[in-house]
């Protein structure tokens, strides 16, 4: 009986999202309300008003960590978009080759991770799809490719989903980031193959097999290295730059670059100038993570602390602060008009509020379930009924979360505590189950109905939404199967 009630908040999410077609905001907030009701009225849990309040505040504080980063990450995208910088960057990259497969590799595998790493939440789809259409790709293919480009979601929005996963489980952020990268190694290769196949079929894959290996290898290598040894928040940014560098080398030595391309790029709109906000952001984050004096100062000034909840957020050390500085830099450096700044901020808030409301619902739900013992009960039941086989269920749970919410952060908020607690009961590595949760939820978001709707809308083919959903479900499910096989090889 209590197991069914403990599952009720998660079941409500399924019903609201898939049967009643409600928004993720409604699903998140309703699941929280159901969790509160179950925790308060069920004798087996019986969480008092004070305890419920504390659990909710803990959820709010965790959400604030992410919301701080997201606000200025989304604003930076809107500022750059309004200033025409995104189009300048993408156009410069895309005209460097007339080969459709290489255009797709540049935009889907190399450039999109940069946009997603800084802004997150599927914004790369909004950027990539229109450029592909302008290059001559048909709208259906452009929509699918733009969704496939969401390859580094665990590192999206400066790794907010991974950060919240580490915070919820008290696992090392570097360990979670690097472990997720290891599980993603064959998946990066798979998505690169899919990209080339969608453009030119098997013939193009045979022709560019070395290119596929090296570009995907660069994406993996940089993601793993920076996650393990430098900064998880910056891993996606440097992975994108590494993949882009490898692809540009193939183009440089494999094709004759027309000199007109270089000549046609006005100095004012040069690639380096358009990239300058990303360069400034990366430089500041790099210094803050690698220079001890700088790092210590940032960690000890303007710190928001709440001892009662063991909460500490260094406001100046958070990526959110550096994103704010980058936004101000973009406004001044590109002389963006006040009306444009105002318009872009309004658009940012409009996008930011529902994202954070849904995230708050999921995170607060997870905290209430954890404090009341619901998560522990489900973990014990899973360990007892499935035993070691739960390891194989782990990526499926994460994948379902990513598919339902369209958010790595939301999925981790719902399930990562359950995964880690079950691992502890089973006596298996909690790190690997957390890695599985993080990787599977991140890579399944590209097939989420909310992401598919975004891709179909941006591509101007909303009538083909179901067709795109089926295609993306097949592509993402194969990635999920690969993670399942990896977990089997690791544990059995």
Buried (B, 14 or more C-beta within 10 A) or exposed (E): EBBEBBBBBBEBBBEBBEEEEBBBBBBBBBBBBBBBBBBBEBEBBEBEEEBBEBBBBBBBBBBBBBBBBBBBBBBBBBBBBBBEBBBBBBBBBBBBBEBBBBBBBBBBBBBBBBBBBBBBBBBBBBBBBBBBBEBEBEBBBBBBBBBBBBBBBBBBBBBBBBBBBBBBBEBEBBBBBBBBBBBBBBBBBBBBBBBBBBBBEEEBBEBBEEBBBBBBBBBBBBBBBBBBEBBBBBBBBBBBBBBBEBBBEBBEEEEEEEEEEEEEBEEEBEBEBBBBBBEBBBEBBBEBBEEEEBBEBBBEEEEBEEEEEEBEBBBBBBBBBBBBBBBEBBBEBBEBEEEBBEEBBEBBEEBBEBBBBBBBBBBBBBBBBBBBBBBBBBBBBBBEEBEEEBBBBBBBBBBBBBBBBBBBBBBBBBBBBBBBBBBBBBEBBBBBBBBBBBBBBBBBBBBBBBBBBBBBBBBBBEEBBEBBBEBBBEBBBBBBEBBBEBBEEBBE
